[in-house]
Amino acid sequence: MSLLRQFLIWKYKHISEQNFIYILSVLVGFLAGIGTVSLKNLTHYIQLLFELDFFKNYQNSLYFIFPILGLLLVYIIKQTWLKKHIGHGISSTLYAISKLNGIIPRYNLYASLITAPLTVGFGGSVGLQGPAVSVGSALGSNAARLFHMNTKTRMLLIGCAAAGAMASMFKAPIAAIIFAIEIFSLDIAFTSLIPLLLASVSAVVTSYFFLGTDILLRFELIDKFHINDIPFYMVLGIVSGLASVYFSKVFFAITNFFKRIESRAKRLLIGGVAIGSLLYVIPPLYGEGYGVMNNLLKDDHLAAIGTTPFALDLSNIWIVIGLLLGITIFKAVAMTITFGAGGVGGVFIPTLVMGSALGNAFAKTINHMGLNFDVSESNFTLIGMTGLMAGVLHAPLTAIFLIAEITGGYELFVPLMIVSAMAFAITKYFISHSIYTLKLAERGELMTHDKDQNVLMVLDIDKVIETNFIILSPDMKLGDILKEAVAKSSRNHFPVVNDKGEFLGVIRLDDIRHMMFDSDLYNQVKASSLMHADHGIIDYNQDSMTAIMNKFKTTGAWNLPVIKDGKYYGYISKSKLLTAYRRQLINFTQ
């Protein structure tokens, strides 16, 4: 008897299911913290290599070369070793929850852990939050599978891992819990909240143990919130919303452009040259961009902008504002090109970088219009990050609580709520779903807080399709139909299919009942003259369970044919579909 099996037997006898979930949530939080710390350290060591004096002498030129080199290494690893597709961390995790019952392949445990530091460490303009969630979610999923936990627990542990990755990355455990609930659509119930809390705390403690008190975003609130600044915050909310729409539109446009290029090598060449050129012209786009955010939060815009290849007068504040707006505009471009070229990373951090540059430029514009206004540039930098996060990620609560935790208090809670609410509302008006979820929603594969919708989504179409119908050919005569089909089948539906397997129509028992005993017709009437079209045909490859349910509703039928790859595949009955729905609903509501 294996050691694992002995443990499972012991666990069954001595530990309740609920207590074991609590133990697993602590373990998953710890592992997610380890994964996040490893990602950060590997990236940091690669970046330290390029800070040697030899590289500093050619820094601007190497801004062009390094990202291409990093993307090339990722390409080689993907092609020769992994030989697997590495999707965007959060989007892939959401797909696994909605369509794969929370089963995440084991290679996700190490794929992002290797490729993301190479992408970011060599200057790819993406973040590590997405890969951290990917690694953590794979750990949560496979831990659940190892200990034979059910589907619902597996999904909960994936949420725990996502919360752990977020908590470990930013040392913000409350925001991490809200992130898991808001992004992954977890039910807010006591039974799920406690594991999320345990995982989040476990991950934060792990991060403190390995990294000490050092945090990625260093900010100490000095300037207090003034009620007179509310109109400016409202304008920033509108600007942040429009910037979020721009960010999303650019992301999808560039992504679709690269999808049209079939060759991965060609995508690497085009994307590598493009990202290298962008980073040469705008060095602050290099890597994740924490230096940009931290320097702007310290009111040091010169350090944030760094050394540009052009002889610009940075004492002119309007040139500085123009450069900050350049970072705002081109961060989304640089990030998406990095993805298009084959890089591995996340969207979360670039969103914060873009928001920080926008908020700082907005505050500088107010302060230098000559109207004697004086607003806190560091506060507006922080609030700008909130606006972009709320808009781009469609996560206003995560945005509010993350920034509140980073500042160490709730002094800015009012402007945080104003800007995040306005930015989210404006973005939602133009773009129905976030970057993470839009494509999944379009395919009907997105888990939401709508329980009915979720139940339909997780239903497996293969489990409700019935294939034991006797198939008729269009040339089959009535006598043969009665002898070979009606007499041998308990069904009253008989699909008519041609030699190519294409569905032509259906003959129901009621269609031939009146002629069944007229032997003169047995050799005269063919199936082709008896069959009729079946309305509401289901396309196996295209129709979601929601669409299938709607077809039953609109047609009033009790049985609908299924077509797969243009050929007849089987039938779905309303009774079997509703039975499967009820069973799945019980699982969701337990």
C-alpha positions as CSV (number, residue, x, y, z in Angstrom):
1,M,0.0,0.0,0.0
2,S,1.5,3.4,-1.0
3,L,2.3,6.0,1.5
4,L,-0.2,8.4,0.0
5,R,-3.0,5.9,0.2
6,Q,-2.2,5.2,3.8
7,F,-2.3,8.9,4.5
8,L,-5.7,9.3,2.7
9,I,-7.2,6.4,4.8
10,W,-5.8,8.0,8.0
11,K,-7.1,11.4,6.9
12,Y,-10.6,9.9,6.3
13,K,-10.7,8.5,9.8
14,H,-9.2,11.4,11.8
15,I,-9.7,14.7,9.9
16,S,-13.0,16.1,8.8
17,E,-13.3,17.2,5.1
18,Q,-13.7,20.9,6.1
19,N,-10.6,20.9,8.4
20,F,-8.6,19.2,5.7
21,I,-9.6,21.9,3.2
22,Y,-8.3,24.5,5.8
23,I,-5.0,22.6,6.0
24,L,-4.7,22.4,2.2
25,S,-5.5,26.2,1.9
26,V,-2.5,26.9,4.2
27,L,-0.3,24.6,2.1
28,V,-1.5,26.1,-1.2
29,G,-0.9,29.6,0.1
30,F,2.6,28.6,1.2
31,L,3.4,27.0,-2.2
32,A,1.9,30.0,-4.1
33,G,4.1,32.3,-2.0
34,I,7.2,30.2,-2.8
35,G,6.3,30.3,-6.5
36,T,5.9,34.1,-6.5
37,V,9.1,34.6,-4.5
38,S,11.0,32.4,-7.0
39,L,9.6,34.4,-9.9
40,K,10.6,37.7,-8.4
41,N,14.1,36.4,-7.4
42,L,14.9,34.8,-10.8
43,T,13.9,38.0,-12.6
44,H,15.9,40.1,-10.1
45,Y,19.1,38.0,-10.7
46,I,18.8,38.4,-14.4
47,Q,18.3,42.1,-14.1
48,L,21.3,42.4,-11.8
49,L,23.5,40.8,-14.5
50,F,22.7,43.7,-16.8
51,E,23.6,46.3,-14.2
52,L,27.3,45.4,-14.4
53,D,29.6,48.3,-15.5
54,F,30.3,46.6,-18.9
55,F,26.6,46.7,-19.8
56,K,26.0,50.2,-18.4
57,N,28.4,51.7,-20.9
58,Y,26.1,50.6,-23.7
59,Q,22.8,50.8,-21.9
60,N,20.7,52.6,-24.5
61,S,21.9,50.3,-27.3
62,L,21.3,47.2,-25.2
63,Y,17.7,48.3,-24.6
64,F,17.2,47.3,-28.2
65,I,19.1,44.0,-28.0
66,F,18.2,42.5,-24.6
67,P,14.4,42.1,-25.2
68,I,15.0,40.4,-28.5
69,L,17.5,38.0,-26.8
70,G,15.0,37.3,-24.0
71,L,12.2,36.5,-26.5
72,L,14.6,34.3,-28.5
73,L,15.4,32.3,-25.4
74,V,11.7,31.9,-24.6
75,Y,11.1,30.8,-28.2
76,I,13.8,28.2,-28.0
77,I,12.6,26.8,-24.7
78,K,9.0,26.6,-26.0
79,Q,10.0,24.9,-29.3
80,T,12.6,22.4,-28.1
81,W,11.6,21.6,-24.5
82,L,8.1,22.6,-23.4
83,K,6.4,22.1,-26.8
84,K,3.3,23.5,-25.1
85,H,1.2,26.6,-25.4
86,I,1.7,29.0,-22.5
87,G,-1.4,31.2,-22.2
88,H,-1.9,34.3,-20.2
89,G,-1.9,33.2,-16.6
90,I,-5.3,34.5,-15.4
91,S,-7.2,33.9,-18.6
92,S,-5.9,30.3,-18.8
93,T,-6.9,29.7,-15.2
94,L,-10.4,31.1,-15.8
95,Y,-10.8,28.7,-18.7
96,A,-9.6,25.8,-16.6
97,I,-12.2,26.7,-14.0
98,S,-15.1,27.0,-16.4
99,K,-14.4,24.3,-19.0
100,L,-11.9,21.8,-17.5
101,N,-13.4,21.3,-14.0
102,G,-10.4,23.1,-12.5
103,I,-7.9,20.7,-13.9
104,I,-4.7,22.5,-14.8
105,P,-1.9,20.6,-16.6
106,R,1.2,19.9,-14.5
107,Y,3.6,21.6,-16.9
108,N,2.0,24.9,-15.8
109,L,3.9,24.3,-12.5
110,Y,7.2,25.2,-14.2
111,A,6.4,26.7,-17.6
112,S,5.8,30.3,-16.5
113,L,8.4,29.9,-13.8
114,I,11.1,29.6,-16.4
115,T,9.8,31.7,-19.3
116,A,8.4,34.7,-17.5
117,P,11.7,35.7,-15.7
118,L,13.5,35.5,-19.1
119,T,10.9,37.7,-20.7
120,V,10.8,40.3,-18.0
121,G,14.4,40.0,-16.9
122,F,15.6,40.8,-20.4
123,G,13.3,43.8,-20.7
124,G,10.0,42.5,-22.0
125,S,7.4,45.1,-21.1
126,V,5.1,42.8,-19.2
127,G,4.5,41.9,-15.5
128,L,4.9,38.9,-13.2
129,Q,1.5,38.9,-11.5
130,G,-0.1,36.8,-14.3
131,P,2.6,34.1,-14.3
132,A,2.5,34.1,-10.4
133,V,-1.2,33.3,-10.6
134,S,-0.5,30.7,-13.2
135,V,2.1,28.9,-11.2
136,G,0.0,29.2,-8.0
137,S,-3.2,28.0,-9.6
138,A,-1.4,25.0,-11.1
139,L,-0.1,24.2,-7.6
140,G,-3.6,24.5,-6.1
141,S,-5.2,22.3,-8.8
142,N,-2.6,19.6,-8.7
143,A,-2.6,19.5,-4.9
144,A,-6.4,19.0,-5.0
145,R,-6.0,16.2,-7.5
146,L,-3.2,14.6,-5.4
147,F,-5.5,14.3,-2.4
148,H,-8.5,13.3,-4.5
149,M,-10.6,16.4,-3.7
150,N,-13.9,17.0,-5.5
151,T,-14.3,19.6,-8.3
152,K,-15.7,22.3,-6.1
153,T,-12.8,22.1,-3.6
154,R,-10.4,22.0,-6.5
155,M,-11.8,25.3,-7.8
156,L,-11.7,26.8,-4.3
157,L,-8.0,25.9,-3.9
158,I,-7.3,27.5,-7.3
159,G,-8.9,30.7,-5.9
160,C,-6.7,30.2,-2.7
161,A,-3.6,30.0,-4.9
162,A,-4.5,33.1,-6.8
163,A,-5.1,35.0,-3.6
164,G,-1.8,33.7,-2.3
165,A,0.1,34.8,-5.4
166,M,-1.4,38.3,-5.1
167,A,-0.8,38.5,-1.4
168,S,2.8,37.4,-1.7
169,M,3.5,39.8,-4.6
170,F,2.2,43.0,-3.0
171,K,2.0,42.0,0.7
172,A,-1.7,42.9,0.6
173,P,-3.7,40.0,2.0
174,I,-7.1,41.7,2.1
175,A,-6.8,42.9,-1.5
176,A,-5.7,39.4,-2.5
177,I,-8.9,37.9,-1.1
178,I,-11.1,40.4,-2.9
179,F,-9.0,39.8,-6.1
180,A,-9.8,36.1,-6.0
181,I,-13.5,36.7,-5.4
182,E,-13.8,39.5,-8.0
183,I,-11.7,38.0,-10.8
184,F,-12.5,34.3,-10.3
185,S,-16.2,34.8,-9.4
186,L,-15.9,32.7,-6.2
187,D,-19.0,32.6,-4.0
188,I,-18.7,34.8,-0.9
189,A,-19.6,32.4,1.8
190,F,-18.1,31.6,5.2
191,T,-16.9,28.1,3.9
192,S,-15.0,29.7,1.1
193,L,-13.8,32.8,2.9
194,I,-11.9,31.1,5.6
195,P,-9.7,29.1,3.2
196,L,-9.0,32.3,1.2
197,L,-8.0,34.0,4.4
198,L,-5.7,31.2,5.5
199,A,-4.1,31.0,2.0
200,S,-3.6,34.7,1.8
201,V,-2.0,35.0,5.3
202,S,0.2,31.9,4.6
203,A,1.5,33.5,1.4
204,V,2.2,36.8,3.0
205,V,4.1,35.2,5.9
206,T,6.1,33.2,3.3
207,S,6.9,36.4,1.4
208,Y,8.0,38.2,4.6
209,F,10.2,35.2,5.6
210,F,12.1,35.1,2.3
211,L,12.1,38.8,1.3
212,G,11.8,40.6,4.7
213,T,9.8,43.8,4.9
214,D,10.8,45.0,1.4
215,I,7.8,45.7,-0.8
216,L,7.5,46.3,-4.5
217,L,5.6,49.6,-4.2
218,R,7.1,51.9,-1.6
219,F,4.8,54.7,-0.6
220,E,4.3,56.7,2.6
221,L,1.2,58.9,2.6
222,I,2.3,62.4,3.4
223,D,-0.3,64.7,1.7
224,K,-3.8,64.3,3.1
225,F,-7.0,64.2,1.1
226,H,-8.6,67.6,0.6
227,I,-12.3,67.8,-0.3
228,N,-11.6,70.7,-2.7
229,D,-9.7,68.2,-4.9
230,I,-12.9,66.1,-5.5
231,P,-13.7,67.8,-8.9
232,F,-10.1,67.0,-10.1
233,Y,-10.5,63.4,-9.0
234,M,-13.8,63.1,-10.9
235,V,-12.1,64.4,-14.0
236,L,-9.2,61.9,-13.4
237,G,-11.9,59.1,-13.2
238,I,-13.2,60.1,-16.6
239,V,-9.7,60.3,-18.1
240,S,-8.8,56.9,-16.5
241,G,-11.9,55.3,-18.0
242,L,-11.1,56.6,-21.5
243,A,-7.4,55.4,-21.0
244,S,-8.7,52.0,-19.9
245,V,-10.8,51.7,-23.1
246,Y,-7.7,52.7,-25.1
247,F,-5.6,50.1,-23.3
248,S,-8.1,47.4,-24.0
249,K,-8.6,48.3,-27.7
250,V,-4.9,48.5,-28.3
251,F,-4.4,45.1,-26.7
252,F,-7.0,43.3,-28.8
253,A,-6.0,45.1,-32.0
254,I,-2.3,44.2,-31.7
255,T,-3.1,40.7,-30.5
256,N,-5.4,40.1,-33.5
257,F,-2.6,41.4,-35.8
258,F,-0.1,38.8,-34.4
259,K,-2.7,36.0,-34.6
260,R,-2.8,36.5,-38.4
261,I,0.9,35.7,-38.6
262,E,1.0,31.9,-38.6
263,S,4.8,31.5,-38.2
264,R,6.0,31.8,-34.6
265,A,9.5,32.7,-35.9
266,K,8.0,35.5,-38.0
267,R,6.1,36.8,-35.0
268,L,9.3,36.7,-32.9
269,L,11.2,38.7,-35.6
270,I,8.5,41.3,-36.1
271,G,7.7,41.7,-32.5
272,G,11.3,41.6,-31.3
273,V,12.4,44.4,-33.6
274,A,9.3,46.4,-32.7
275,I,9.7,46.1,-28.9
276,G,13.4,46.7,-29.2
277,S,12.8,49.9,-31.1
278,L,10.2,51.1,-28.6
279,L,12.4,50.5,-25.6
280,Y,15.4,52.2,-27.3
281,V,13.2,55.3,-27.8
282,I,11.3,55.1,-24.5
283,P,13.6,53.4,-21.9
284,P,11.1,53.5,-19.0
285,L,9.0,50.9,-20.9
286,Y,11.8,48.4,-20.1
287,G,10.8,45.5,-17.9
288,E,7.9,45.6,-15.4
289,G,8.2,49.3,-14.6
290,Y,8.4,49.3,-10.8
291,G,11.2,51.9,-11.0
292,V,8.8,54.2,-12.9
293,M,6.1,53.9,-10.3
294,N,8.2,54.1,-7.2
295,N,10.1,57.2,-8.5
296,L,6.9,59.0,-9.4
297,L,5.4,58.2,-6.0
298,K,8.6,59.8,-4.5
299,D,8.0,62.9,-6.8
300,D,11.2,62.2,-8.7
301,H,10.1,62.3,-12.3
302,L,13.6,62.7,-13.6
303,A,14.6,59.3,-12.2
304,A,11.4,57.8,-13.5
305,I,12.0,59.0,-17.1
306,G,15.7,58.1,-17.0
307,T,18.1,58.7,-19.8
308,T,16.6,59.2,-23.2
309,P,18.5,58.9,-26.5
310,F,17.4,62.5,-27.3
311,A,18.8,65.7,-26.0
312,L,15.6,67.0,-24.3
313,D,15.4,69.8,-21.8
314,L,13.9,68.0,-18.8
315,S,13.8,71.3,-16.8
316,N,10.8,72.2,-19.0
317,I,7.8,70.7,-17.2
318,W,5.7,70.4,-20.3
319,I,8.4,68.2,-22.0
320,V,8.3,66.0,-18.8
321,I,4.5,65.8,-19.0
322,G,4.8,64.9,-22.7
323,L,7.2,62.1,-21.9
324,L,4.9,60.8,-19.1
325,L,2.0,60.8,-21.5
326,G,4.3,58.9,-23.9
327,I,4.8,56.2,-21.3
328,T,1.0,56.1,-20.8
329,I,0.3,55.7,-24.5
330,F,3.0,53.2,-25.4
331,K,3.1,51.0,-22.3
332,A,0.0,49.2,-23.6
333,V,1.6,48.9,-27.1
334,A,5.0,47.6,-25.7
335,M,3.2,45.1,-23.5
336,T,1.0,43.6,-26.2
337,I,3.9,43.4,-28.7
338,T,5.8,41.5,-26.1
339,F,3.0,39.0,-25.9
340,G,2.6,38.9,-29.6
341,A,6.3,38.1,-30.1
342,G,5.9,35.1,-27.8
343,G,6.8,36.5,-24.4
344,V,5.3,35.3,-21.2
345,G,4.0,37.7,-18.6
346,G,1.0,39.5,-17.2
347,V,-1.2,42.5,-17.7
348,F,-1.6,43.6,-14.1
349,I,1.7,45.5,-13.5
350,P,1.7,47.3,-16.9
351,T,-1.8,48.5,-16.0
352,L,-0.4,50.1,-12.8
353,V,2.6,51.6,-14.7
354,M,0.3,53.2,-17.2
355,G,-2.0,54.5,-14.5
356,S,0.9,56.0,-12.4
357,A,2.3,57.9,-15.4
358,L,-1.2,59.1,-16.4
359,G,-2.1,60.2,-12.8
360,N,1.3,62.0,-12.4
361,A,1.0,63.8,-15.7
362,F,-2.6,64.8,-14.9
363,A,-1.5,66.3,-11.5
364,K,1.5,68.2,-13.1
365,T,-0.9,69.6,-15.7
366,I,-3.2,71.0,-13.0
367,N,-0.3,72.4,-11.0
368,H,1.3,74.2,-14.0
369,M,-1.7,75.7,-15.7
370,G,-1.1,79.0,-14.0
371,L,-4.4,79.0,-12.1
372,N,-2.8,78.6,-8.6
373,F,-4.0,75.1,-8.1
374,D,-1.9,72.8,-6.0
375,V,-2.6,69.1,-5.8
376,S,-0.5,66.2,-4.5
377,E,1.3,64.7,-7.4
378,S,2.1,61.5,-5.5
379,N,-1.5,61.0,-4.4
380,F,-2.7,61.5,-8.0
381,T,-0.1,59.0,-9.2
382,L,-1.5,56.5,-6.8
383,I,-5.1,57.2,-7.7
384,G,-4.3,57.0,-11.4
385,M,-3.1,53.5,-10.8
386,T,-6.5,52.7,-9.2
387,G,-8.4,54.1,-12.1
388,L,-6.5,52.0,-14.7
389,M,-6.7,48.9,-12.6
390,A,-10.5,49.3,-12.1
391,G,-11.1,50.0,-15.8
392,V,-8.8,47.6,-17.6
393,L,-9.2,44.7,-15.2
394,H,-12.9,45.4,-14.4
395,A,-11.9,45.0,-10.7
396,P,-12.8,48.2,-8.9
397,L,-12.9,46.6,-5.4
398,T,-9.5,45.0,-5.9
399,A,-8.1,48.4,-7.1
400,I,-9.5,50.2,-4.0
401,F,-8.3,47.8,-1.4
402,L,-4.9,47.2,-3.0
403,I,-4.0,50.9,-3.0
404,A,-5.5,51.3,0.5
405,E,-3.3,48.5,1.8
406,I,-0.2,49.9,0.0
407,T,-0.7,53.3,1.6
408,G,-1.2,51.7,5.0
409,G,-4.5,53.4,5.7
410,Y,-7.8,54.7,4.4
411,E,-7.0,58.4,4.1
412,L,-7.5,58.3,0.4
413,F,-10.5,56.0,0.5
414,V,-12.9,58.6,-0.9
415,P,-10.9,59.5,-4.0
416,L,-10.1,55.8,-4.5
417,M,-13.8,55.1,-4.6
418,I,-14.7,58.0,-6.9
419,V,-12.0,57.3,-9.5
420,S,-12.4,53.5,-9.5
421,A,-16.2,53.7,-9.8
422,M,-16.1,56.2,-12.6
423,A,-13.3,54.5,-14.5
424,F,-15.0,51.1,-14.2
425,A,-18.4,52.5,-15.3
426,I,-17.0,54.2,-18.4
427,T,-14.9,51.2,-19.5
428,K,-17.9,48.8,-18.9
429,Y,-20.0,51.0,-21.2
430,F,-17.6,50.6,-24.1
431,I,-16.1,47.2,-23.3
432,S,-18.4,44.6,-21.7
433,H,-15.6,42.4,-20.2
434,S,-12.0,42.8,-19.1
435,I,-8.9,41.8,-21.0
436,Y,-8.8,38.5,-19.0
437,T,-12.4,37.6,-19.8
438,L,-13.6,39.1,-23.1
439,K,-12.6,36.2,-25.4
440,L,-13.9,33.7,-22.9
441,A,-17.2,35.5,-22.6
442,E,-17.6,35.6,-26.4
443,R,-17.2,31.9,-26.5
444,G,-19.5,31.3,-23.6
445,E,-16.7,30.0,-21.4
446,L,-16.6,32.5,-18.7
447,M,-17.5,31.7,-15.1
448,T,-19.5,34.5,-13.5
449,H,-21.4,35.2,-10.2
450,D,-24.6,34.0,-12.1
451,K,-25.1,30.5,-10.7
452,D,-27.5,29.4,-13.4
453,Q,-25.1,30.5,-16.1
454,N,-22.2,28.7,-14.3
455,V,-24.2,25.5,-14.0
456,L,-24.9,25.5,-17.8
457,M,-21.3,26.3,-18.5
458,V,-19.7,23.4,-16.7
459,L,-22.1,20.8,-18.2
460,D,-20.3,18.5,-20.5
461,I,-22.1,18.2,-23.8
462,D,-20.7,14.8,-24.4
463,K,-22.6,13.5,-21.4
464,V,-26.0,14.6,-22.6
465,I,-25.6,13.6,-26.3
466,E,-27.4,10.3,-27.1
467,T,-26.0,8.4,-30.1
468,N,-28.1,5.2,-30.0
469,F,-30.6,6.3,-32.7
470,I,-31.0,4.1,-35.8
471,I,-29.9,6.0,-38.8
472,L,-31.8,5.9,-42.1
473,S,-30.5,6.6,-45.6
474,P,-32.6,8.8,-47.9
475,D,-33.2,5.9,-50.4
476,M,-34.5,3.5,-47.7
477,K,-38.0,2.3,-48.5
478,L,-40.9,2.3,-46.1
479,G,-40.9,-1.5,-45.6
480,D,-37.2,-1.5,-44.7
481,I,-37.7,1.4,-42.4
482,L,-40.4,-0.5,-40.5
483,K,-38.4,-3.7,-40.4
484,E,-34.9,-2.4,-39.7
485,A,-35.6,0.7,-37.7
486,V,-39.1,0.9,-36.1
487,A,-39.3,-2.8,-35.1
488,K,-35.8,-2.7,-33.5
489,S,-35.8,0.7,-31.8
490,S,-37.5,2.1,-28.7
491,R,-37.1,5.5,-30.1
492,N,-39.6,7.5,-32.1
493,H,-37.0,9.6,-33.9
494,F,-35.0,8.4,-36.9
495,P,-32.4,10.7,-38.4
496,V,-31.9,10.6,-42.2
497,V,-28.2,10.8,-43.1
498,N,-26.5,10.6,-46.6
499,D,-23.4,8.7,-47.6
500,K,-21.1,11.6,-46.4
501,G,-22.6,11.5,-42.9
502,E,-24.5,14.8,-43.4
503,F,-27.8,15.3,-41.6
504,L,-30.7,15.6,-44.1
505,G,-33.7,15.5,-41.8
506,V,-35.7,13.4,-39.5
507,I,-38.6,10.9,-39.6
508,R,-40.8,10.6,-36.5
509,L,-43.0,7.7,-35.7
510,D,-46.1,10.0,-36.0
511,D,-45.0,10.7,-39.6
512,I,-45.5,7.1,-40.7
513,R,-48.1,5.8,-38.2
514,H,-51.0,6.3,-40.7
515,M,-49.2,4.2,-43.4
516,M,-47.5,1.5,-41.3
517,F,-50.1,-1.2,-42.2
518,D,-50.5,-0.3,-45.9
519,S,-48.2,-2.9,-47.5
520,D,-48.8,-1.4,-51.0
521,L,-46.6,1.5,-49.9
522,Y,-43.7,-0.5,-48.5
523,N,-41.8,-0.5,-51.8
524,Q,-43.1,2.8,-53.2
525,V,-42.4,5.4,-50.5
526,K,-38.8,6.4,-49.7
527,A,-37.3,8.0,-46.6
528,S,-36.4,11.1,-48.6
529,S,-40.2,11.8,-49.2
530,L,-41.1,11.2,-45.6
531,M,-38.4,13.2,-43.8
532,H,-38.7,16.8,-42.8
533,A,-36.3,19.4,-41.6
534,D,-35.5,19.4,-37.9
535,H,-35.5,23.0,-36.5
536,G,-33.0,24.1,-33.9
537,I,-30.0,22.0,-35.0
538,I,-27.2,22.1,-32.5
539,D,-23.6,22.7,-33.6
540,Y,-21.3,20.7,-31.4
541,N,-18.3,23.0,-32.2
542,Q,-20.1,26.3,-31.8
543,D,-23.1,26.2,-29.5
544,S,-22.6,26.7,-25.8
545,M,-25.0,25.0,-23.3
546,T,-26.7,28.4,-22.8
547,A,-27.3,28.5,-26.6
548,I,-28.6,24.9,-26.6
549,M,-31.0,25.6,-23.8
550,N,-32.3,28.7,-25.7
551,K,-32.8,26.5,-28.8
552,F,-35.0,24.2,-26.8
553,K,-36.9,27.2,-25.5
554,T,-37.5,28.8,-28.8
555,T,-38.4,25.6,-30.8
556,G,-40.5,23.9,-28.1
557,A,-38.8,20.6,-29.1
558,W,-38.0,17.8,-26.8
559,N,-35.2,16.4,-29.0
560,L,-32.7,18.3,-31.1
561,P,-30.1,16.9,-33.5
562,V,-26.4,17.5,-33.0
563,I,-24.0,18.3,-35.9
564,K,-20.2,17.9,-35.4
565,D,-17.8,19.0,-38.1
566,G,-20.7,19.2,-40.5
567,K,-21.9,15.6,-39.9
568,Y,-24.6,14.0,-37.9
569,Y,-23.4,13.2,-34.4
570,G,-26.5,12.4,-32.2
571,Y,-29.4,13.9,-30.3
572,I,-29.9,15.8,-27.1
573,S,-33.2,15.4,-25.3
574,K,-34.6,18.1,-23.1
575,S,-35.3,15.6,-20.3
576,K,-31.7,14.4,-20.1
577,L,-30.4,18.0,-20.3
578,L,-32.6,19.1,-17.4
579,T,-31.6,16.1,-15.3
580,A,-27.9,16.8,-15.8
581,Y,-28.6,20.5,-15.0
582,R,-30.4,19.6,-11.7
583,R,-27.5,17.3,-10.7
584,Q,-24.9,20.0,-11.4
585,L,-27.0,22.6,-9.6
586,I,-27.0,20.5,-6.4
587,N,-23.2,20.4,-6.6
588,F,-23.0,24.2,-6.9
589,T,-25.4,24.9,-4.0
590,Q,-24.1,22.4,-1.5
